[in-house]
């Protein structure tokens, strides 16, 4: 069956459901977009991996990756294989002892692992054809998820703090505290401020 490669475009937060998010996947070298509704915890797991922020303790997906690597299981790709009643189904395509194995997975978990392993994300062409959204113009990306407000990174917290008033050392301490407390949204905001200053 024909497979189409996807890439992560962004993560969006819902207006209507406070704890609702969507990860927006885009067709590589194409204009079709695929929003997939996920929970807050799954959104955080994906965002943390995108931002490449090492947690103080391993998150579930980090632990799973470590276990797979320890036992020499290689994640070669993930494939979104079906759409039933609004729910996407996926498989992890793993290589173990030279043999390929398919493992059922929630799509959000599969995406979180794909980022950590750096492997491609695919979807069967017929599913993208029936559920994807075609962008007519490049500048209407925001129209794709009009039910959602864009969350470019976990740092777009509703209760923003003005980190510009802190010194560099204070920001470093705040960053370490945020990571220790596993507050990755706050850590991302602090990291963004530190990056601005380095420029």
Protein Blocks (a to p, Z undefined) as FASTA:
>chain_A
ZZdddddfbdcddfklmkbccdddddehiabdcdddddfklmmmmmmmmnopacfbdcfk
lmmmmmmmmnopacfbdcdfbdeehiacddddddeehiacdddddfklmmmmmmmnopac
dddfklmmmmmccdfbfklmmmmmmmbccdfbfklcfbacdfklpcfklmmmmmmmmmmn
opaklmmmmmmmmmmmmZZ
